[in-house]
Amino acid sequence: MNIVITGASKGIGQSIAHVFATEGHQLFLCSRSLKELQSVANELKKTCPGCLVFTYNADLSKPDEAKA
């Protein structure tokens, strides 16, 4: 299953990402903080080596960034 998670660099979004990764889902993670997002993605790839984890750095509250 493909899962999109916003706010994935910390808090609830990060926890949800970990749950889905351990279940083997493909993840598309989005966050405003690129450094934290990359850290979470790397950790998830170690936790679940077979999972695909894609990242996108954006502030989705800004229409132009959400549209991109």
C-alpha positions as CSV (number, residue, x, y, z in Angstrom):
1,M,0.0,0.0,0.0
2,N,1.2,3.6,-0.7
3,I,0.9,5.9,2.3
4,V,1.3,9.7,2.2
5,I,2.2,11.3,5.6
6,T,2.5,15.0,6.1
7,G,4.3,16.4,9.1
8,A,6.4,13.3,9.1
9,S,9.6,14.7,10.6
10,K,8.4,14.6,14.2
11,G,5.6,13.9,16.6
12,I,2.5,12.0,15.4
13,G,3.5,12.0,11.8
14,Q,6.9,10.4,12.6
15,S,5.2,7.8,14.8
16,I,2.7,6.9,12.1
17,A,5.5,6.6,9.5
18,H,7.3,4.1,11.8
19,V,4.1,2.0,12.2
20,F,3.5,1.8,8.4
21,A,7.2,1.1,7.7
22,T,7.2,-1.8,10.0
23,E,4.2,-3.2,8.2
24,G,6.1,-2.9,4.9
25,H,4.2,-0.1,3.2
26,Q,5.7,2.3,0.7
27,L,5.9,5.8,2.2
28,F,5.8,9.3,0.8
29,L,6.8,11.7,3.6
30,C,6.4,15.4,3.6
31,S,7.7,18.0,6.1
32,R,8.9,21.6,6.3
33,S,12.2,20.6,7.9
34,L,14.4,18.9,5.3
35,K,17.2,17.9,7.7
36,E,14.7,16.2,10.1
37,L,12.8,14.6,7.3
38,Q,16.0,13.1,5.8
39,S,16.9,11.8,9.3
40,V,13.5,10.1,9.7
41,A,13.7,8.6,6.2
42,N,17.1,7.2,6.8
43,E,16.0,5.7,10.1
44,L,12.9,4.1,8.4
45,K,15.1,2.6,5.7
46,K,17.2,0.9,8.3
47,T,14.1,-0.3,10.2
48,C,12.5,-1.7,7.1
49,P,15.2,-2.3,4.4
50,G,12.7,-3.4,1.8
51,C,10.4,-0.4,2.2
52,L,10.4,2.4,-0.3
53,V,10.6,5.8,1.4
54,F,10.2,9.0,-0.7
55,T,10.5,12.5,0.8
56,Y,9.3,15.9,-0.2
57,N,10.3,19.1,1.6
58,A,7.5,21.6,1.6
59,D,5.3,23.8,3.7
60,L,1.8,22.6,2.6
61,S,0.1,25.6,4.2
62,K,1.5,27.7,1.4
63,P,-0.6,27.1,-1.8
64,D,2.3,27.4,-4.2
65,E,4.4,24.7,-2.3
66,A,1.3,22.4,-2.0
67,K,0.6,22.8,-5.7
68,A,4.2,21.9,-6.6
